[in-house]
Amino acid sequence: MNLEVLQHIVRNEPERIESLANENGLDASASVGVAEFLAGNDGDVSLLSSKQQYHYDNAIEPLLENVPCDGVFGDDTCTGNGVIDDESLLGCYLEDNFLCQHCRFDSDRIKAE
């Protein structure tokens, strides 16, 4: 788990967790509470109860693991493997631009031309 990304989301974008929670029929405030708990405990998911784990699996983990790349030209145009690498993920949240390293490079090259 990328703890830095989790902490950023908890502090600055909890609505992302709330949105996923609502999509999955979960109590959004409980999901945010689980994220806050994890952020305060170094992301140690072994500390979660089964109910908390369900919130994590459905409203938090999708924001941290295997986050899909939007692709250079939209859906299904990723020039990488379709997933944003862990090193790029925080920058994606900060810029609200979800591109993997390959697509970011290609996008920058296209803009420069």
C-alpha positions in Angstrom: 0.0 0.0 0.0 1.2 3.4 -0.9 0.9 5.1 2.5 1.7 8.6 1.1 -1.2 8.3 -1.4 -3.6 7.1 1.4 -2.6 10.0 3.6 -3.1 12.5 0.7 -6.6 11.1 0.0 -7.7 11.1 3.6 -6.5 14.7 4.1 -7.4 16.3 0.8 -9.8 14.1 -1.2 -12.0 12.0 1.1 -14.8 12.5 -1.4 -13.1 9.8 -3.5 -13.6 7.3 -0.7 -17.1 8.5 -0.1 -18.0 8.1 -3.7 -16.7 4.5 -3.9 -18.5 3.7 -0.6 -21.8 5.1 -2.0 -21.3 3.1 -5.2 -20.9 -0.1 -3.2 -23.7 0.6 -0.7 -21.4 1.3 2.2 -21.6 3.9 4.9 -19.3 6.6 3.5 -18.3 8.0 6.8 -17.4 4.6 8.1 -15.2 4.0 5.0 -13.4 7.4 5.5 -13.0 6.4 9.2 -11.3 3.1 8.2 -9.0 5.1 5.8 -8.1 7.5 8.6 -7.4 4.5 10.9 -5.1 3.0 8.4 -3.4 6.3 7.7 -2.7 6.6 11.4 -1.4 3.0 11.7 1.1 2.9 8.8 -1.4 1.3 6.5 -1.4 -2.0 8.5 -4.4 -3.8 7.1 -3.9 -6.7 9.6 -5.4 -4.4 12.3 -8.7 -4.3 10.5 -11.8 -6.2 11.6 -13.7 -8.1 9.0 -16.2 -5.2 8.6 -13.4 -2.7 8.3 -11.7 -5.0 5.8 -14.8 -4.9 3.6 -14.8 -1.1 3.6 -11.1 -1.2 2.7 -11.6 -3.8 -0.1 -14.5 -1.8 -1.7 -13.9 1.9 -1.0 -10.2 2.4 -0.3 -8.0 -0.2 -2.0 -9.3 0.6 -5.5 -7.9 4.1 -5.0 -4.5 2.7 -4.1 -3.9 -0.5 -6.0 -4.2 -1.3 -9.8 -5.6 2.2 -10.5 -6.4 2.3 -14.2 -4.5 4.6 -16.6 -6.8 6.9 -18.5 -4.7 6.5 -21.6 -3.2 9.2 -23.8 -6.3 9.7 -25.9 -9.0 8.3 -23.5 -10.2 4.8 -22.6 -8.3 1.9 -24.0 -5.5 4.0 -25.3 -2.9 3.3 -22.6 0.6 2.7 -24.2 1.7 0.9 -21.0 0.1 -2.0 -19.1 -3.2 -0.2 -18.3 -2.3 0.5 -14.6 -0.7 3.5 -13.0 2.6 2.6 -11.4 3.0 3.2 -7.6 5.7 5.8 -8.2 3.4 7.9 -10.3 0.2 7.5 -8.3 0.6 10.5 -5.9 1.3 12.8 -8.8 -1.8 11.6 -10.5 -3.9 12.6 -7.5 -2.2 15.9 -7.1 -2.7 16.8 -10.8 -6.0 15.0 -11.2 -4.5 13.4 -14.3 -4.4 9.6 -14.2 -1.7 8.5 -16.6 0.9 5.8 -16.2 4.6 6.7 -16.8 4.4 5.5 -20.5 1.3 7.6 -21.2 2.6 10.6 -19.4 5.8 10.5 -21.5 3.8 10.1 -24.7 1.4 12.9 -23.8 4.3 15.2 -23.0 6.0 14.4 -26.3 2.8 15.0 -28.2 2.3 18.4 -26.5 5.9 19.4 -27.3 5.4 18.7 -31.0 
